[in-house]
Amino acid sequence: MPQFALADQLSDVRGIWIRDDGNARVSIAPCGKQLCATNLWIRDTSRGEQPGDKLIMTLNPKSRQVLVGKAYDPKRKLTYSMTLTVTQDGLSTRGCVVGGLICKNTGWKPAK
């Protein structure tokens, strides 16, 4: 199996992204040896999401387009299994808890 450079993939995911429902704008940037997705703006805060909330992702390359690993939400004290896929139009993320029984897929478009 070929090795994929994490540094190359990180350049594809770093930046400002808008969630597919239009409710959030996040910055994905390195934070130490991990990546952090930090909320910059939240339209509907009724689910407890606030600007400044972070998701700390420890990801490894699976292929040229896919990073897999864990994501930790320090506010909720939850760890998710995480798959981040670089798509033609942006990014997609899949986070799962409870051994993969509860999962959520989210699409992201680059902010303009």
Backbone as numpy.savetxt, mean C-alpha at the origin, in Angstrom:
# Nx Ny Nz CAx CAy CAz Cx Cy Cz
14.24 -19.29 -10.83 13.39 -18.12 -10.83 14.29 -16.88 -10.83
14.03 -15.91 -11.71 14.87 -14.72 -11.75 14.71 -13.86 -10.51
15.78 -13.17 -10.17 15.73 -12.23 -9.05 15.26 -10.87 -9.56
14.45 -10.21 -8.79 13.94 -8.90 -9.16 14.45 -7.89 -8.15
14.91 -6.77 -8.63 15.48 -5.76 -7.75 14.38 -4.97 -7.06
14.40 -5.00 -5.74 13.42 -4.26 -4.97 13.53 -2.77 -5.25
14.74 -2.27 -5.40 14.91 -0.83 -5.66 14.19 -0.40 -6.93
14.23 -1.23 -7.98 13.53 -0.89 -9.22 12.03 -0.84 -8.99
11.50 -1.79 -8.24 10.06 -1.82 -8.00 9.62 -0.66 -7.11
10.45 -0.29 -6.15 10.09 0.81 -5.26 9.94 2.11 -6.03
10.72 2.30 -7.08 10.58 3.53 -7.85 9.22 3.58 -8.55
8.62 2.43 -8.83 7.30 2.40 -9.46 6.17 2.70 -8.47
6.38 2.45 -7.19 5.29 2.62 -6.22 5.41 3.90 -5.40
6.58 4.52 -5.37 6.72 5.76 -4.60 5.94 6.88 -5.27
5.35 7.74 -4.46 4.63 8.88 -5.00 3.33 9.12 -4.28
2.49 9.96 -4.89 1.18 10.33 -4.34 0.12 9.58 -5.14
-0.78 8.91 -4.42 -1.80 8.05 -5.03 -3.18 8.41 -4.52
-4.19 8.28 -5.39 -5.59 8.50 -5.03 -6.31 7.16 -5.06
-7.00 6.84 -3.95 -7.74 5.58 -3.86 -8.88 5.58 -4.85
-9.21 4.41 -5.39 -10.22 4.29 -6.46 -11.60 4.81 -6.08
-11.92 4.87 -4.79 -13.21 5.43 -4.38 -13.15 6.95 -4.22
-11.98 7.55 -4.44 -11.82 8.99 -4.33 -11.80 9.51 -2.91
-11.79 8.62 -1.93 -11.90 9.02 -0.53 -10.56 9.30 0.14
-9.44 8.95 -0.51 -8.16 9.10 0.16 -7.06 9.46 -0.83
-6.11 10.24 -0.33 -4.88 10.56 -1.06 -3.75 10.16 -0.12
-2.83 9.33 -0.60 -1.73 8.85 0.23 -0.40 9.11 -0.45
0.61 9.19 0.39 1.99 9.26 -0.08 2.64 7.93 0.25
3.26 7.30 -0.75 4.04 6.09 -0.50 5.50 6.47 -0.65
6.25 6.26 0.44 7.65 6.66 0.46 8.42 5.73 1.39
9.73 5.63 1.20 10.53 4.83 2.13 10.45 5.40 3.54
10.45 4.50 4.51 10.57 4.89 5.93 11.44 3.82 6.57
12.70 4.14 6.73 13.65 3.13 7.18 13.83 2.11 6.06
13.79 0.84 6.41 13.93 -0.23 5.41 12.58 -0.65 4.82
11.50 -0.04 5.30 10.17 -0.37 4.84 9.65 0.75 3.92
8.42 0.54 3.48 7.66 1.57 2.78 6.53 1.99 3.69
6.21 3.28 3.69 5.06 3.76 4.45 4.07 4.40 3.50
2.82 4.06 3.68 1.71 4.73 3.01 1.09 5.63 4.06
1.18 6.94 3.84 0.71 7.91 4.82 -0.47 8.67 4.24
-1.58 8.69 4.98 -2.76 9.45 4.53 -2.43 10.94 4.51
-2.61 11.55 3.35 -2.45 13.00 3.22 -3.79 13.71 3.36
-4.84 13.05 2.87 -6.18 13.64 2.85 -7.20 12.51 2.89
-8.25 12.70 3.68 -9.36 11.74 3.77 -10.66 12.52 3.64
-11.51 12.13 2.70 -12.80 12.81 2.53 -13.77 12.42 3.64
-13.96 11.12 3.87 -14.93 10.63 4.85 -14.17 10.01 6.02
-14.16 10.69 7.15 -13.41 10.20 8.31 -14.27 9.34 9.24
-15.48 8.97 8.81 -16.40 8.23 9.69 -15.89 6.84 10.05
-14.98 6.28 9.26 -14.43 4.95 9.57 -13.15 5.05 10.40
-12.86 6.25 10.89 -11.71 6.42 11.77 -10.41 6.76 11.06
-10.41 6.81 9.75 -9.19 7.19 9.03 -8.98 8.68 9.15
-7.75 9.08 9.36 -7.40 10.48 9.53 -6.14 10.79 8.73
-5.95 12.04 8.32 -4.67 12.43 7.74 -3.55 12.14 8.74
-2.43 11.66 8.24 -1.30 11.31 9.09 -1.25 9.84 9.47
-2.38 9.10 9.36 -2.35 7.67 9.63 -1.38 6.99 8.67
-0.67 5.96 9.17 0.33 5.27 8.35 0.06 3.78 8.29
0.52 3.21 7.22 0.58 1.77 7.04 2.05 1.48 6.73
2.70 0.69 7.57 4.12 0.37 7.41 4.22 -0.98 6.71
4.79 -0.96 5.50 4.82 -2.17 4.66 6.23 -2.73 4.56
6.35 -4.02 4.85 7.59 -4.75 4.66 7.34 -5.72 3.51
7.82 -5.36 2.32 7.48 -6.09 1.10 8.73 -6.60 0.40
8.56 -7.71 -0.29 9.64 -8.30 -1.09 9.12 -8.59 -2.49
10.01 -8.52 -3.49 9.56 -8.77 -4.86 9.19 -10.23 -5.08
8.06 -10.42 -5.74 7.63 -11.75 -6.18 7.82 -11.87 -7.69
7.59 -10.77 -8.39 7.81 -10.69 -9.84 8.13 -9.23 -10.16
8.23 -8.91 -11.43 8.53 -7.53 -11.81 7.42 -6.57 -11.41
6.19 -7.04 -11.32 5.06 -6.17 -11.00 4.50 -6.37 -9.60
4.94 -7.38 -8.87 4.27 -7.75 -7.63 5.25 -7.75 -6.45
4.82 -7.07 -5.37 5.52 -7.09 -4.09 4.60 -7.77 -3.08
5.15 -8.62 -2.24 4.34 -9.32 -1.23 5.02 -9.22 0.13
4.22 -9.29 1.18 4.76 -9.26 2.52 3.69 -8.91 3.53
4.08 -8.06 4.48 3.20 -7.67 5.58 3.04 -6.15 5.61
1.92 -5.72 6.16 1.68 -4.31 6.40 1.15 -4.17 7.82
1.70 -3.22 8.56 1.29 -2.99 9.94 0.62 -1.63 10.06
-0.56 -1.62 10.67 -1.31 -0.41 10.95 -1.15 -0.10 12.43
-0.24 0.84 12.79 0.00 1.11 14.21 -1.20 1.69 14.94
-2.08 2.40 14.26 -3.25 2.99 14.91 -4.22 1.90 15.39
-4.44 0.91 14.53 -5.38 -0.17 14.86 -4.69 -1.40 15.43
-3.35 -1.38 15.44 -2.54 -2.50 15.93 -2.87 -3.79 15.19
-3.00 -3.68 13.86 -3.31 -4.83 13.01 -2.17 -5.06 12.03
-1.89 -6.34 11.78 -0.93 -6.71 10.75 -1.69 -7.45 9.66
-1.47 -7.04 8.43 -2.13 -7.62 7.27 -1.11 -8.36 6.42
-1.53 -9.42 5.75 -0.71 -9.92 4.65 -1.01 -8.97 3.49
0.01 -8.60 2.73 -0.15 -7.54 1.72 0.44 -7.99 0.40
-0.32 -7.71 -0.65 0.17 -7.86 -2.02 -0.04 -6.52 -2.70
1.03 -5.98 -3.26 0.97 -4.70 -3.98 1.39 -5.01 -5.41
0.51 -4.67 -6.35 0.75 -4.96 -7.76 0.79 -3.66 -8.55
1.86 -3.50 -9.33 1.96 -2.36 -10.24 1.17 -2.74 -11.49
0.16 -1.93 -11.83 -0.67 -2.19 -12.99 -0.37 -1.15 -14.08
-0.98 -1.33 -15.21 -0.78 -0.39 -16.31 -1.28 1.01 -15.94
-2.35 1.07 -15.14 -2.97 2.34 -14.79 -2.58 2.88 -13.42
-1.88 2.10 -12.61 -1.56 2.55 -11.26 -1.09 1.41 -10.39
-1.75 1.25 -9.26 -1.42 0.20 -8.30 -2.70 -0.49 -7.87
-2.56 -1.73 -7.44 -3.65 -2.39 -6.71 -3.04 -3.00 -5.46
-3.80 -2.96 -4.38 -3.35 -3.56 -3.14 -4.40 -4.56 -2.68
-3.92 -5.61 -2.02 -4.79 -6.60 -1.40 -4.23 -6.85 0.00
-5.04 -6.50 0.99 -4.67 -6.72 2.37 -5.62 -7.71 3.00
-5.06 -8.67 3.75 -5.87 -9.71 4.39 -5.51 -9.85 5.86
-6.53 -10.17 6.67 -6.35 -10.49 8.08 -7.01 -11.83 8.35
-6.88 -12.31 9.56 -7.50 -13.57 10.00 -7.09 -14.71 9.05
-5.79 -14.83 8.81 -5.29 -15.93 7.98 -5.82 -15.91 6.56
-6.16 -14.75 6.06 -6.64 -14.63 4.69 -8.14 -14.78 4.53
-8.87 -14.87 5.63 -10.33 -15.02 5.55 -11.03 -13.71 5.23
-10.43 -12.59 5.66 -11.02 -11.28 5.40 -10.00 -10.47 4.61
-10.35 -10.13 3.37 -9.43 -9.42 2.48 -10.14 -8.23 1.85
-9.32 -7.23 1.49 -9.85 -6.06 0.79 -8.90 -5.72 -0.35
-9.48 -5.54 -1.53 -8.72 -5.11 -2.70 -9.00 -3.63 -2.93
-7.95 -2.88 -3.25 -8.09 -1.45 -3.51 -7.25 -1.06 -4.71
-7.82 -0.23 -5.58 -7.07 0.30 -6.70 -6.60 1.72 -6.39
-5.49 2.10 -6.98 -4.88 3.41 -6.77 -4.46 4.00 -8.10
-4.75 5.27 -8.29 -4.34 6.01 -9.49 -3.31 7.05 -9.08
-2.34 7.34 -9.93 -1.38 8.39 -9.56 -2.08 9.75 -9.50
-1.72 10.54 -8.51 -2.27 11.89 -8.39 -1.63 12.77 -9.45
-2.42 13.67 -9.99 -1.90 14.57 -11.01 -1.69 15.93 -10.46
